Amino acid sequence: MFWTIVGAFLVIDINLAMGYSMATVLRVDGYRVIIRTRDHEPPHVHVYCSGYEEHVVLDLVPVGVRELRRMRPKHVVKAVRLVEDAADYLMNCWEEIHEQD
């Protein structure tokens, strides 16, 4: 596994052949919020709960569910609230990570 620093973030290279890397930008109450490098617009985050089993993709503006992968409804609600509360911070993270694209 390889890693690099992008701005203030440690970015872990998951699949070097595909250019797939990710940065964990927030951890709260068992939730992990990541932003992938070289990811598509619009700005969004991936929120994981219970390891990698539960996953939701949330747009940042406005905050809303883009894609749901096996996350329980009560966890989706909590993930949305977490992203809403940290939306400004997360948007700054997105911009910092993607300014080099």
Rosetta blueprint (number, residue, H / E / L):
1 M L
2 F E
3 W E
4 T E
5 I E
6 V E
7 G L
8 A L
9 F E
10 L E
11 V E
12 I E
13 D E
14 I E
15 N E
16 L L
17 A L
18 M L
19 G L
20 Y E
21 S E
22 M E
23 A E
24 T E
25 V E
26 L E
27 R E
28 V E
29 D L
30 G L
31 Y E
32 R E
33 V E
34 I E
35 I E
36 R E
37 T L
38 R L
39 D L
40 H L
41 E L
42 P L
43 P L
44 H E
45 V E
46 H E
47 V E
48 Y E
49 C E
50 S L
51 G L
52 Y L
53 E L
54 E E
55 H E
56 V E
57 V E
58 L E
59 D E
60 L E
61 V L
62 P L
63 V E
64 G E
65 V E
66 R E
67 E E
68 L E
69 R E
70 R L
71 M L
72 R L
73 P H
74 K H
75 H H
76 V H
77 V H
78 K H
79 A H
80 V H
81 R H
82 L H
83 V H
84 E H
85 D H
86 A L
87 A H
88 D H
89 Y H
90 L H
91 M H
92 N H
93 C H
94 W H
95 E H
96 E H
97 I H
98 H H
99 E L
100 Q L
101 D L
